[in-house]
Amino acid sequence: MRGETQERLAIVLRVMVPAALALGAGAIILLMLGRDPLAYYGYVLKRGLLTWGGLQETLTRTAPLLLIAAGLIVAFRAGIWNLGGDGQFLLGAVATAGLGPLLIDVLPRGATLIACMAAAALTAALWSLIPAVLKARYGVNEVVSSLMMSFLGASFANLLVKTVLRDRTTAVPKTPDLPVADRLPPVLGNVHLGVLIALAAVVLVHLAITRTAFGLKLQVLGANPAVARHAGLNVTWITIASFTLSAALIGLGGSIEILGVWGTVRADWNPAFGLLVVPIVFLARLNGYAVIVFTLCVAVLMIGGESAARRLGVQQHFVWVLLALLLIFLALLEHFDQVRRARRAI
Amino acid sequence: MSSESSPVAAVCNITKRFPGVLANDGISLEFHGGEIHVLLGENGAGKSTLIGMLAGMHQPDAGEIWIGGRPVTFRSPRESLALGVGTVFQHGLLVPSLTVIENLMLGGRWWRPLGYATALARFRQLSRLLGLSIDPHAAAGRLSLGEQQQIEILRALWREGRLLILDEPTAMLTPQGAQHLGSVMRRLKEQGLALLLVTHKLPEACQWGDRISVLRRGRLIGQISPDTLRRTNAAQTRETALGMMFGGEAATGNGEASRRERRSGRGRRGDRTTPPRLSVRGLRTAATPGECPLSEVSFDLWPGEILGIAGVDGNGQKHLAEVLAGQRHALQGQITLEGWEVTAEDAAGRRRRGIRYITDDRLNEATVGGFSVAINLLLKDIGDPPYWRHGIGDFELIHRHAREVIRSNDIRTPSEKTPLGRLSGGNIQKVVLARELDRETAVAILSKPTHGLDLHNCLLARERILDDELLVISDRIAVMFQGRLTGVVENGAGAARAVARLMTGDVGP
């Protein structure tokens, strides 16, 4: 029992120490830029977490991030490096933005929302089928193919916004608006239902991976493809299934961001959440519950950082700098830990 | 012309230890100009370690390497090459996307411009010398394996070689390619170069060698001098070399007799009155880089029988095991289990029919070290009832099952939830055997089941196999050589000798 407590403490320390180091290094950079780090961190925390308006914004922001994280967990656990998140997210968003205003005229609100989400998931899954099949059948490296498909997907989504899906009533290239009253209903202040859907998705994915046969097969493949083949698993099928499931969840994230927040997709809109979530998922070591905590932290940083950019003149991208520092320290600590363990083993 | 002159290179009392093995134990050898020195030995005899030290890949713990009459230390392959020791490794080291001449220019200092003209001149000079006709501007990856090897030889000789080391050079070659290699080696010999040919194939050792040294378990067991080689005929030489390679026991058959006694005491033998349980006809697999494919493998296996597959590593044993288990696709041929053709079934289907494959790669293929013992015990039953119902795992039951297996198989583990990777090799093997051998096992394919285990665990593993009525040692031994079954030997007097002969590709009388 004592060992277990110690192990848990070690896990927490392994995250807290790099976090403290990252904040420290970030403070040094802020000082070099001539800003007061304490004021910056304080402001970020206040605007992102401690004011009611900021908290609502933060919670709303977690919805797309959580769904992308859920998608990435499915792929990464199977050892599939789906880096096509941005393309899949945008295609999901555009499918929703295109379909929503059309359907709302003929269907009730609930049916429209569900149809939009399903269409988004399906579109993204279909888009990922290309790198998935290439990987499963011909062993093509999915890091390259999914990343390339992401650029193509983003461009394609843009093309749709500017051509067939374009709102003819305004000069701004964007899709027709889904009226606010027809979007996902708020559940708490301005926080929409999508946040709960996203939370449920992450929890379901976590349970599916840890408790079901499919999840275990996925993990075997992720741990070692040679073992998967030896154990008689259908590697081709598992690869395609987890790849498309991953893309579907990410596409759903795009859909919910439109149905909950924007109601439309403007041309050249690309929040680029896909690659941002990759480090969060690694930080959480592909654990669903840990992902929820880390996503919340990153959302606080993002929302607080956006306000700080306006108020304190520290660039919004500084949030990314902090995240990058965190990852570097995490990797360093991991490395030293392994060296230490290897020494002890001898 | 050679043995009287002073050697071009020599190793003197060389010793090399790796954790747990004494890879080279006080080996002394001389390499003379104009002479092909053959180094014979089984897998793990210490050949690769010796070459590695001559090539500068690692340094000896004790002893010296002499080149041109002076002791030298190689701290890197570059230094070894600079002193005229060129090595051609078993697996090609050419960059496939670069042209031949570009490959040959690699390895120069980075600040030097590439000198195409000088390189081409050197290429032509060496090609003439060796009687080669390869286009220097062809992409290396498009050349045949034989041609690629010739380029490697060129590279080894690029800077005026004195000693050329060839590590199992015929392993990947066609018979014609091997013949061509022979003529290249003859030309090099005429140029006064010293050659070290490392092999486990007796026929080529006898055909090409001017001097034969035999290594066994890291020691130099014996040497056949050029004078002796000239005086004796090929058959005698083979006998002598065989005796050195496989030791006294194989030669006299003592150990064999006692083992046979033990076996007959158990009174188990394949029952040939029934139809064979497993029939294999004309199996062929696709060649993959670095692996030996099967060609025309056929055999029968009767209930209660153990068929041992002998052979030097890399002669198709792995392909055979994988094809039987359904992990590898057969290009041609049929596999029949108790009258049912199973050739088209996948690994999971064959497992359900009772074919069990216990791979020798316990850590990287049979198990996942990061998963618990309990999950590893059910790794091939994921999703099956009663442990999974409607796809959802009953972890209570999974862990209870694991506790029972752990108890009945005496697996030493802190708990069923311990990651398997923390267990000792012997206990991991117990987990694998417990998973694969049960009442429903019809045919078990064991790949080196006692490999890497200490004696105690070895015996335990053997007992476990025995308990399942499979027999302690083979009734018949089939020998694989270059993807073919070269012979089947009934276990009995002289079997070890016959197997040893077949293993080295010696099919002659």
Interface residues (C-beta under 8 A of the other chain):
Chain A: R211 T212 A213 F214 L216 K217 Q219 V220 A223 N224 A226 V227 R229 H230 A231 G232 L233 N234
Chain B: A325 G326 Q327 D346 A347 A348 G349 R350 R351 Y357 T359 D361 N364 E365 A366 T367 V368 G370 F371 I375 L379 K380 I382 G383 W388 G391 I392 G393 F395
